[in-house]
Amino acid sequence: MNKITWTLGIVVLIVGVAGFAWWVANGRVPVRVAEVRRGPIEQFLVERGKTRLPQSYLITMPRAGRIEEITLREGDRVKEGQMVARMVPEDLKLEVDEAAAVVARLDAAIRENAEKNVYETALEQARQFVRSMKDTVKAAAVRVEAGQAKYDYAEKHFGRVKSLSTTGAQSQEELDAATLLKAQSGADFRQDQLVHSAMLAMDAATDLMPTMIEQYMRNKDLAEAVLVKQRAEATARLRQIEQDQRRGAMTSPIDGVVLERYAIDEQYLAAGTKLLELGRLEDLEVEADVLSLDVVAAKPGDPVEIFGPAVGAPSARGAVKRIYPAGFTKVSSLGVEQQRVKVIVGIDPTDLDRLLRERHVEVGYRVRVRIITNAKPEALVVPRTALFRGGGNQWQVYAVREGRAVLQDVETGLMNDQEVEIAAGLAEGDLVIPAPENSLAHGQRVVAEQ
């Protein structure tokens, strides 16, 4: 009994295999089909992006000093010209007062140095004294000449008296008188010479007095030049401190919002320290890092669809504003190095207004962008999944003709993730098999499923 059952099983299996082989050869394989149709097609690339501002405005410390408490917070609205931060005004006022006092002191020193009346009077007196001394020297010279003549006469008179006294013509008394006259004349003459020499020395010294006073006055002019330079330096410092005082009240350059606050409490900070970052959300745009292989198809002005959970429905419209001229290397989440290029997308003002009001999209929000690089309003299109590479690397599809799956070479045009344009090889109304099974063979009989 067991042997008969086993034999019957073998027979049934053989019949089943034979039946399946006949069904494969002659039966119809059910397949899902799609019709070649005419319609619009777009070629696009999809990437992740994030919102950003083309420009933000930093409020920084204009100089080292103490800053008052900053009450603004992230998200607060500010108006152009509104004071957003301020240095302690008392500190700046003290510095202004000190610099102003230095300028005033130098002004007084310049006025004092410019006063020359006393020195001009002394110079005139010195000149008159020089002239008087010249006259005195001349008088001394005349006295020397007179003394010389008197001495010469006394010497000659002494000679005559002495000669006559030997003969008795002159008395001893007359000889003594002549001797005394000679001695007195000689002494007077030497005294006149000494006085003249002293007058010459005094005259030489007196000649230097006007020069000395003039040099002193010139030194005052040099001192005034130094004071003027010092005043210019002090004035420049005063202007700088006054400018710092004005800058100490820091105002917003735009109508916008506070993006970030870097300082809060009153504290001493160095020059250039960041205090606030401001921006205009009305200028919001999207930055996307696109593969360099794909970005070559994009150009400024291409339409862009912005979508994702942050955007919600409907998606937002945009356009490519700028493509960076240089790429950069970025490591993907799988650890693969990729060469990418930054693409900046502008958002349609109407959609941007909706995103700000309804979705509260701000800076650094993640979105996705679909950049449409080419489009045709009328084209023969088939599902992208119907397309595959043949043995010669040519594009092929399985077309359904007279109940059979037929391999068909095709030429393609625009292509995206969902559809592809057929430039040659198929006609409108033809049926193709999307995502055909690997077991499907050319000429195999098929039946279309609805």
Secondary structure, 3 states (H helix, E strand, C coil): CHHHHHHHHHHHHHHHHHHHHHHHHHCCEEEECEECEEEEEEEEEEEEEEEECCCEEEEECCCCEEECCCCCCCCCEECCCCEEEEECHHHHHHHHHHHHHHHHHHHHHHHHHHCCHHHHHHHHHHHHHHHHHHHHHHHHHHHHHHHHHHHHHHHHHHHHHHHHHCCCCCCHHHHHHHHHHHHHHHHHHHHHHHHHHHHHHHHHHHHHHHHHHHHHHHHHHHHHHHHHHHHHHHHHHHHHHHHHHHHCEEECCCCEEEEEECCCCCEEECCCCEEEEEECHHHCEEEEEEEHHHHCCCCCCCEEEEECCCCCCCCEEEEEEEECCCCEEEECCCCCEEEEEEEEEEECHHHHHHHHHHHCCCCCCEEEEEEEEEEEEEEEEEEHHHCEECCCCCEEEEEEECCEEEEEECEEEEECCCEEEEEECCCCCCEECCCCCCCCCCCCEEEEEC
